[in-house]
Amino acid sequence: MKLRILLVFMLLASMASAQFVTNSKRVADVYYQNKEYYAAAEYYKKALQISSDSAGFVVPYGFVSKLQPDNPKKEDYEYCVYQLAESLRQYKNFRDAEKWYEIAAGFSNPKFNLANYWYGVSLRANQNYDQAITAFQTFQNKYKKQDEYQERAKTGIASCQFALFEVSHPRLYSLSRLNNDINQKGSNYAPLMRGSILYFTSSRPTDTKSKSIILSDDKSNAKVTRKESPYVNAIYETAGNPLKEKITISKIPSTLKGKDVAAPAFLPNGKTMFMTVWTVKDNRKIYQSTRNSSTESSAWSEPVELGGNVNVNGFNSMQPFVSRNGKYLIFSSDRPGGIGKYDLWYCAIRPDGSLGQAVNMGNTINTAGDEEAPYYNVKTKKLLYSSNGKVGLGGFDFYESEGDFDSWADPRNLGYPFNSSKDDLYFTPVDGDDVEGYISSDRESLCCLELFYLKREFLNVRGQIIDCETKKPLENVIVTVSDSLQEFKFTTGSDGKYNFKLNTNRQLQITAEKTKYFTKKLHYNYDQLAQKDTLITEEICLIPNGPKPIRLNNVLYEFNKAELTEASKAELEIVYNVMIDNPLVEIELSAHTDTIGSPAYNLELSNRRAKSCVDYLVSRGIPASRMISRGYGSTRPVAPNFLKNGKDNPAGRALNRRTEFKAINNKE
């Protein structure tokens, strides 16, 4: 993550003070090795004899012709092109990095074999997902090593495919950049709401009278001098509504001179603050500061480094988070014993405020990549954090997992627009339900994280469950609404009504279940839900599942025939849906006749009619083993075929000419 940037006016000063070397390529290398990527990019451009302006730069016309095989400067040109692309990417300028990686991808020198991979990464960051897939595939074909980059290319392709779907199916979130003094020059990130105060970290310039420092390249012993960066990370606070245009921002004083300080976290009593502290040369460590009073105006003590249970010499520990109940300190660290690069760890916080030993949060949460910026809601038991080691939209994405520190559910990506094609880290809620909050993201920036306001939106799902025969409301029906990743349950009252408030508009399934009734399922796709804020389902009627057969009212046949009419096929959808929604149920499908015709003929005709119903359902994919067909002829009338006076009873005969089904083996 790029937290220091040097603007052009600073580069001009450092150019003038580069006393030790004059070769632009060597100066660029010194800056690059010292992770001063903005300055490195400027000098690689100078070495390539191109210039930039305030709006960025484009590849000069005819530039590639300088790289022809017979050009004596070809090796230097290729090196500087690739390093320029690397420098631009390192400070998150993917827009311009993409152009130079595209050129470097055509180099035959094996030193630049990763160019196609990073070209794909840059294309993905710029939301050119289809082109990124092609770049990753080209890299896979050309790159012969079987190492982490091959695996990362596979993940890159899957991420682009995931992103294409996500962007075309936005989830129920709204985001807006804070358009006030919170988002100033530099990076602005790690928001933390505590009461009515928003704390955040910023690398905004604080001092323009910095000392000159010497940077060196260990490989070539080259050196340059430049002004010490005024972009120092510090913790700031603002009271009131952070969404207002005019706000008052104040910096929390720090006694740690010459050190960067970021990402605060507080014990519930407000008397202890944890923070990340580091310098350019030193690892990130978590420090602790205390004060005697919990009032916000009280002075903080000199911060002290936490012990070996959190900080390990030679490794990084950062981004502390304290659970609202004060029981856990969660942090990110690359300490030994982890699963990937940066893992999430936690320590139990004892009643006296001391910390237990760090415990890795396990491979359900952690990956071979980086896991950072944890937030845990003790009320919902959900962990929200950022990772770049899973399939996602790009860079760091937010993931959510439910658990209690003993076990965790598989994390789910929170999708677009919660996540973007760039880095998305740090969430802090406005309330305990996580409906509103703030995140940091560089989605609208060329280089740096900024603060955004986020709000979850909801889809209301409501309806009523009734008995299909009596048409009366059904009580104690378990209604489940689910998408591919989560489900919510509701039990109906005496009115048979259900009501859900969901933060999802993906493919939904509504399942209604009640003892002695067939289960009923309804399905809704994204297009049906995308433009709705309320989904009022039709009445859901449940079919009784008892010994009494269920009559199908409109299964009709031509006179003296067993072939189904189109109207009959539509009526059989009732049976088809029952079989689909209740996969363990086996049924008897029966046909009946009136008394016209001989008993033997009616029995044979009803058998053929029942079998035609089963055959149709088999053609729709229902296994024949789950159904039996049976004709009863005229042996089971439900109404008199003749009136008491001996006259014909057409209405009774119509009732007797029927098709029915009933469960014969319900294993559910």
N, C-alpha and C positions, 0 to 999 in steps of 0.2 A: 504494500500500500504506500503510495507516495504522499508523504506528509510534509516535505520541504520542496518548495519550488523557487527558482531564481528567475526573476523577470529580466526583461531585456536591459533595463537600466543598470541592473547589477552586473550583467555580463559585460557591458561596455567598460565598467570599472575594473572588472577582473581581467579583461583583455589587456588593458593598459598596464596592469601590474604583473603580468606573466613574465617575470624577469629571467626565469631559468631556462625556458625553452621557447623557441619561436615557431616550430613546426606545428601546424594546426592539428594534424593527426595525432601527434604525441600528446599535445595538450588535451585533446578529446579523450585519449586513453586514460590519462590521469584522472580526469573528472569521472569517467565511467567506472574505474576501479574503486573510486571513493563514493560511488552511488549518487553522484551529482548528475543525474541523467538529463536534466534540462540543459545544463551547461555543456555536457558532452554532445548532445544533439546539435547545439549551435556550432561547435567546433568541427564536428564531422561534416556539417553543411559547408562550413568554410573551407575544409579540406577538399570537398567536392566542387568548390567554386560556385555554390548556389547560395542564394540569400532568402531570407524569410521576411514576411511583413506581418502586420497585426492580425491578419485574417488567416494566418497559416501559410502554407506554400504548396506549390504543385511541382510535379516532376518536370524539369525544363524540357522544352521541345528539342529533340535530337540528342537527349542525354544518353540514351542507351547505345547510340552509335559510338560513344567513347569506350565502350566495353568490348569492342571487337577483338578477336584473338590476337591480331598483330599489334595491338596497342601496347606500348611498353609499360604503361601505367595501369594495365588491366588488373593486376593483383591488388594494388593499393585501392583502386576504384571499387573493386568488389568488396574488399574488406570494409571500406568506409560506408558503402551502401548498406551492408548487412548490419554494421554497428550503429548506423543512423536509425535503421528500423528498430533495432533492439533498444536503443535509448528512448525513442519515441514511445515504444510499448511500455517500457519500465515506468514512465511517468504518466501512463494511461492515455496517451494521445493516440488512440487506435485509428482515428480517422486518417492521420498522415502516415502512421506506421504501415497501414494496409498497402499504400502505394509503393513503398520501398521494399516491403517483403515480396510484393508481386514481381519486382525486378530481380531480387535476390533468389527467388524460387527458380529462376532460369539458369543459375550458375551451375557449372559442372563440377566445381571444386567440392570434394566431400566435406570440407570444413563448414559448408553452409547447408548441409543436408536437412537441418531443422527449419529452413526458411519456409517450406510448404506448410509445416505444422503451425508455425506462428502466423503465417498468412491466413490459415483457417481460423485461428483464434481471433485475429483482428477483424476478419470478415464477420465472424459471429458477433463480436462486440458492436459492430456497426449495423447489426441486424440484417446482414446479407446472408441469410441462412442457407439458401440453395447453393450459392457459390461457395460458402464455407464447407458444405458437405463434399463438394467436388474437390476442394483443396485438401481436406483430410484424406479423402480416398486416394488422391494423387500421392500424398505423403506415404500412405500405407504401401502403395505399389513400389515406390522408389526406395524407401527406407528399409534396409536389410536387417537391422538389428532387432532383436526381440527384447525390448526393454520397456521402461515405463512410458515412453513416448508412443509406442504402438498402442498400449492400453489407453493412454490419454486420447489418442486419435479416435479409438472406438467410442469412448465416452463423448468426445466432441461431436461425432456424427449423431449419436443418440440424443444428445442435448439439442442439436439443431432441429431434429425431427420433433422433439418435445416442444421446442420453442415455436415452431411453425403452427402446431396445434394450439398452444396456449395463446398466442397472439390473436389467433382467429376465434378463440373462445374465451374472452376475458372473464375473469372471476369477479365476485361481488366485492370489490374494493374501489375506493376513490383516493387519489393522492394529489397533493398540491405542494409545490415548493414554497418554503417560507420566504416571502418577498420583503424582508426587513433586514436590519443590521446583524441578524444572527448569521446569515450567509454572506460573509465578507471574503476578502482575498485569503487564499490559503485553503486548508481543509477545515470543514466544520462537521463534527461527527460525535458519536457516543452520547446521544441525548439521554437524560435521566430525569424523570419527573418525581419530585419529592414534595408532597403537599402542593402548594401553589408556586413552587420554584422549579424552573427548568434549568438543570445543569447541562452543560455541553463542553466539548473540547474543541479548541480552535488553534490552528497554526498561523493565525493572522500576524502580520508584522508588528513587532513591539518596540524595536529600537533600530534606528538607521545609523548609529554611531558605533558600529561593531568594529572589533579588532580585525587585523589581517591575519589569516592563518595560512599555513603551508600544506598543500596536498602533494602526495608523492605516489609514484607508480613503482611497486615492488619489483616488477619485471624489468623495467628499463632504467630505473633510478631517476626518471624524469620528475621534475617538480614544477608546481605553479603556486602562485599566491592568489588569494581572493579574499574578499571581505567575508567575515563571519556572517552566516545567514541570520536575518532578523526574524525568520519564520520559525518561531519556537512554540511548541505545543504547550498550552496551558489550559486550566479549567476556568470556565466562565459561568455566570449565572444570570438569570433574568426572572423577575417576579411578575405575576399577572398572566395575562393571556398571550402566549407566544405567537398567536396568529395576527395580532394587531400590527399595523404598519409602523407605529412609533412605539418603541420599547426602550427600556433602560438596561444596559448590559454592564456588568462589573466583573472584573477579573478577581478570582480568589488568590490572594497573595501566597507566594511560595517562598520558603527559605532555602529551597534547593537550587541555588544559583548555578546556571550553566547546564541545567538538566531539563529535559522535556517531561511534562506531567500530563497525564490523560486519564480518561475513563474512571470517574469516581464511583464509589459504592458506599452505602452507609448501613451501619447497624440500625435496627428499628428505633433505638433510643436517641439517635442523632448525635451521639457523643464519640463515635468512632467512624473514621472515613478511611477506606482503602483506595489506592490509586496505582496506576502504572507509571513507572519512572525509568528513564533511560537517557543515554547520550549517544552521539554518533558512534563512539568506539565501544560503549558498554552494552551488555545485554539488557533486555527489558526485565524489570523486577517489580514485584508488588510491594508497596510500602503501606504503612499504617500511621495515621495521625489521630490524636484524641483532643478533646476539650472538656473542660469541667462542666459546662452548661450546654444544654441542648438548644439554646436559642441561636438563631442563624447568625447573629452578630458576634458571637463569641469567637475568640481567636483560637486557631488550631495550633497544636504543638509541633515541634520539629518532627517531620516524618521519619520513621525508622523502617528499615528493611525487615520484612517478615523472615522467619527462620527457614530451615531446610525442609520443613514439611511442605512449604510452598515454593520457595526459591532454591534452585540448585545451581551451584557455581558452574559457569560455562554454558548455561542454557537460559531460555527465556520463559518467564511467567508474566501474564498480562491479562487485562480486561476482567477485573474482578466483578462479580455480581453477588449480592446478598439477598437471599429469599426473604419475602416480607415477614415471615414468622421468625426470622433470625436464626434459623437452624442450620443453614448451609451457605458456604462460600464456594461459588463455582468460578473457575477461571480457565484460560487457555494457556497451554504450555507445550514446548517441544522437549521437555524433560525426558530422561531415560524411562523405559518401561511403557511407552506409548505405542499406539497402533500405526500412526502415520507421522506427519510432520508436526503440525500443532493439533493436539487433542484437547478435549474438554475433560477437566478433572474437578473433583469437589472435596472439600473438607467439612467435617461436622464442626459446628460452632458450639462450644461448651457453654453452660450457663454463666461462667465467669468471663466469657468473651475470648478465651483461648481457642486455638484451632487444633483439630485432630489431624491425623496423617492424610495426605492426599490420596484419593482413590480415583482411578481411571473410570470414565463413564461407560466404557465397553465398546465392542465393535458394532453394536446396533446403532450407536450414535456416531462414533468416530470412524474415519476412513483413512485411506493411504494419503489423502490430501490434508487440507487444513480445516479445522473446526474452530470457530471463533464466536465472540460476542454473545454469550449465553444470557437468557432471561427465562426464569421459571415462575409460573403462577401456581402458588400452593392451593388456591381455591379450585382451579380446574385441573390441576396436576398435569399441566402441559409445559413442555420445554420448547422454547423458541430459540433458534440459534442459526448461525450462518456457516455454510460449507462450500468449498470449491471442489470437493472430492466425489460428488454424486452427479447424476444426470440432472441438468438444470438449464436455465435460460442463458447463463454465461457468468463468468467471474464467481463471486460469492452470491449464493441464493439463500433465502430464508427457508428453513425446514421446521416442522413441528412434530413433536413426539409426545405421547401420553405415557406417564410412568411415575414411579415413586422412589427412584434412586436404587431400588432393588432390581427392577426390570423395566424395560422400555419397549413401547410398541414401535414398529417400523416407521421411521420418519417419513412424512409426506411433504413434498414440495408445495409451497403456498401459491405457486403459479403467478401468472401475469394478471394484473399489473402490480401485485405486491412485490414481485421480483422483476428484474429487467435484464438486459443483455450485458450489463456491467456489474459493478460491485454493490451489493445491498447488505448492510450490516447494522446491528444495534437496533433493538426495538425497546421502547418504553411506553407503558400505557398511561392514559389519562385517568382511567378508573380500574377497578378490580376485575372487570369483565373483559378487558382487552378489546373493547369495541372501537375505541379511538386511541390514537397514540402518535408517536413520532419515530421515524427511522432516518438513517443516513444512507445516501446513495450518490453515485457519480453519474447517474443516468442522463442528466442534462448538462454535464460539465465535461470539458475537454481533459481535465486532469484530476479533479479533486472532489472529495465527498462533500455533500451538502445536506441540510436537514429538510425533511419533508413531513407534512402532516398526513396521516393515514386514517381512514375511517372504513370500518366494515359496513357493508350494506347487506340487506336481508331480503329473502324471499319468504313470504307468508304462505304456508300450505294448510288448508283447512277443508273439512268436508264432514260427511255423516255416513255411518254404517247402519244398514237396515237388513232385516230378514227378507230374502227374496220372495217368500210365500206370503207372509203376513203383512209385509211392508212396514213393520214397526221397528223403531230404533233398537239397536242391540247394545247392551251394556257389557263391560268387561272384555271388549275386543282389544287385542294388542295390535296397535298400528305402528309399523316400522317404516321410516323413511330413510333410504340409504342411497349413496352414490358408490363409486368404486372404492372409496377409502374410509368412509365413516358411516355410522348409522345412528338414528335417534328413535326412541320409543315413546309411545303414548298409550294410555289405557282409557278407553271411552267410559263416560258416565252413563246415567240413565237416558240422556238425550241422544246417545250414540255419536256425539260429535268429537272431532279431533282438531287440534290446532298446533302447528309447528312454526318456528321462526328459524330459518336456515341461512347459513352463510355460504350457500353453494347454489349454483344454477347449472350444474353439470347434469348428465343423464341421471334422472331420479327414478327410483322404484318405490312404490308405496305397497306395502304388504299388510293385509288384514287377516288376523288369525283368532279363532275362537273355538273352544272345545265343542265337538259335535257339529262343526261346520267345515265345509271345504275352505281351504285357504284361497284368498283372492289377491292377485297382484296387478298393479297398473304401472305402466312405463311412460316416461316423458323424456324426450330428447332435448338437446340444447336449444334448438331452434324454437321449440315450444315454450321454453322458459326464458330465453334471452331478453325479451321485451316486457317481461312481467315483473311486478313487485308483489303480486298476490296470485297464487294458484288455487282457485276454488274448484275442487274436483267434483264430478258428478256424484250422485249418491252411489255408494258402493253397497251392493246387496250380496249377502253371503248365502250360499246354498246349504241347507241342512244336510248333514252327513249321517244319516241314520238308516234304519231298516226300511223305511218307506221310500219307494222309488221316486225319482224326480222326472216329471213329465216334460217332454220337449214338445212344445205346442205346435210348431210349424214344420215338422219333418213330414213332407208330403210326397206322394208317389203318383204316377199316372195310373189310371184305372187298370187293375189286374196286372200291374207291373211292380218290379222291385227296384228299378233304377231311381237314384236320387235326383230330384229337381234342383235347380240352382238355389231356390229359396230354402230347400232342405239343408243344403251344404252350409248356408249362412247360419241356420239354427244350430247346426252341429258345432259351430265355433264355441258354444257354451261348454260342450263336453271337451273339446280340444283344449280350451283354456284351463278347465279343471285339471286335466291330465298334465299340462305344462306346469301349472302352479303347485301341483301336489304330486311330485315325481315318484312317490312310493305307493300311491294309491292304485289299486286294480279294480276294474269295474265289470259289471255285467250290463250289456246293452241289449235291450229286449224290444221286440215288436209284437203288436197285438192287432187282432182284426175283430170285426163284428161277426154276426152269425150268417151273413149271406154267403152261400157256398157250403160245400161239405166240410166237416171238421178236418178231414185229412188234407183237403186242398188248402184250407186256411192255415193249418199248421205249417205246411210246406212253404206257402207264400210268406208267412211271417218270419220263418227262418231265413229265407232269401233276403227279405228286407232288413232284418237285423244284421245279417252278414255284410250287406252293402254299406251300412253305416260304419261297421268296423273297418272294412276295406278302405273306405274313404279316409278314416283317421290314420290308418297305417300309411296311406299315401302322403299324409301330412307329416309323417315322421314319428308317430306314436308307436312304440314297440307292440307287436301283436301279442307278445307274452303278457301284457298288462290288461288285455281285454278278452272277454268271451262274448259271443253273440248267441242269443237264444230267442226262438220264436215260440210263442204260447198260443198262437191261433186265437180262437174265441173263448178259451178256457178261463180267462181272468177278466171278466167284464167289470167295469167300474160304474156302469149305468145300465138300466134295463134296455134291451133291444126292442122290446114290445111294451106297450102300455097295458094296464090291468084289464082293459076292455078288449085286448087282443090286437089292437091296431098297431101298425108300425110306429116306432119311435125314432125318427131321423136324428133328433138331438142326442139321444142316448147312443145310437150307433156311431155318431161322429166322435163322441167321447171315447168309445171303445177302440176306434181305429187310431192307435197312438203308438209312440215310441218313447221308451223310458230308459233311465240308467240308474244304477245304484252301486255303492262301493261294496265289494265282496271281500276285500283284504286291504285294510288300511294300516300300513306298517309305520305310519308317521307318529 
